[in-house]
């Protein structure tokens, strides 16, 4: 068995009076595409935000790349933040910078590479995510939705992270672009050896590229595993999500 | 983290070629010395890359190798590579699936063109503002014909927000202006033994000029920017479009309530600023010239004629109109990116303050000519 990259154990999250997670656990293994699935408000985005140090759970532990997130020194946290890339739902490209500058920012802040090499790397990343070369000089407001996602992915990949977090990567894209994006993600996993964690409710994505996933609902992790494993679980939310019995996915 | 040997190079000149032997981890953290070394390398013969010693490589390592290959090729040397690892060639195939293309910077335009387009844009801006005003007035007359459309509740809410909530800051600013004016003039007036004229000085300058101006500037900074940001945010979240589709006209629902509220509240705010400003002057007169409050007020009744006070108050609705219209107009100009909301808020405050001062100057000239 491949060793685990992320381990979430008994996480409890409360916002005000609102219980979000009631002892949620899940495990992400190396080099897999892992999805957090669930309805709106099921806390899947929150769980991801906890993994990337944007929120803190009330109790429970999260280990990422062997570090316990609750007892990180600032230095370890900085190191950890450099070893992952995050693609936010709306891209979150800095709107005052061009796509090229958005990517260059990371190189300029974290490395002392020569401008020529940085330029070459920007070209490579833009090429890698399938953007046309001239996109480098465009501002985020000049890009279409799909291009914003690709540019944000290029930025997330800038420092060659081992871990990639994607927040609803295919939301807002047309079906064709969604599938192309899925294929791109799968290629990156295979060729760069990434481990990818995504929040999604795109069943096609789950069907095509996701290796394992957790289905969140009723504040708990209802089922974890591959599609077959989850479909075997007898739970109303599983039935509801995959529309078992009527139409939708059958194995 | 386990220790990694940083990337290193051994360059040996062989009979007919330069051999670059690479080793260590060619990853982004460990690449710096190698990249410096390669940048300064001036080969005199063909290049042979020996990559067999590389323990780990990522995209920056591949990029450096390719970049240098291209540079050497441009200088007229042939590059050969041996000892590529499996990881290496896989990364290379992924990253250089398409030949790298330089994207030229969009060419910058000539100054004449820029001047022309800037002038055109400024002109368009004025036309747009006028058509905005025009549309607003058409709808004002329409609502006057159908008074049930007037948003009284919204006007009230804006009066509370822009008027009542602004009282503390206006009190502090005008009190301090009163203090400053009194301080500056009392020193000069004492030289002539004309201390008592401080009352005239404060009474007239504050009510006629300073209190309206200070109030307008505070309101422009406080409420004008808020109007732009509120409407801009609504524009960005498509709330304005939603309103239009439901038949709620943005002018009736957003613009006029703000404009009217500000026009109603501004004279009252100026009156309040008058009072507090004069009180500030009174305190200084008491402290510095031993002019008691009773004497001050007694003198004020003679010195401050009604016209000065009224001129100050009359300016209020004019200033309010300018501030509210410019700031709502700028709000509607916000486009779909987050940066523009800040840009237009700044513009709105700058424009509003400029227009207020320009309007005040026109008032001054007109009233002087009218001998008021």
Interface residues (C-beta under 8 A of the other chain):
Chain A: X79 X95 X96 X110 X111 X112 X113 X114 X116 X117 X120 X121 X123 X124 X125 X127 X128 X133 X134 X135 X136 X137 X139 X140 X141 X157 X159 X160 X187 X191 X192
Chain B: X1 X27 X28 X29 X31 X32 X35 X36 X39 X58 X59 X60 X62 X63 X64 X66 X67 X90 X91 X94 X95 X96 X97 X98 X100 X101 X102 X103 X105 X106 X335 X336 X337 X338 X339
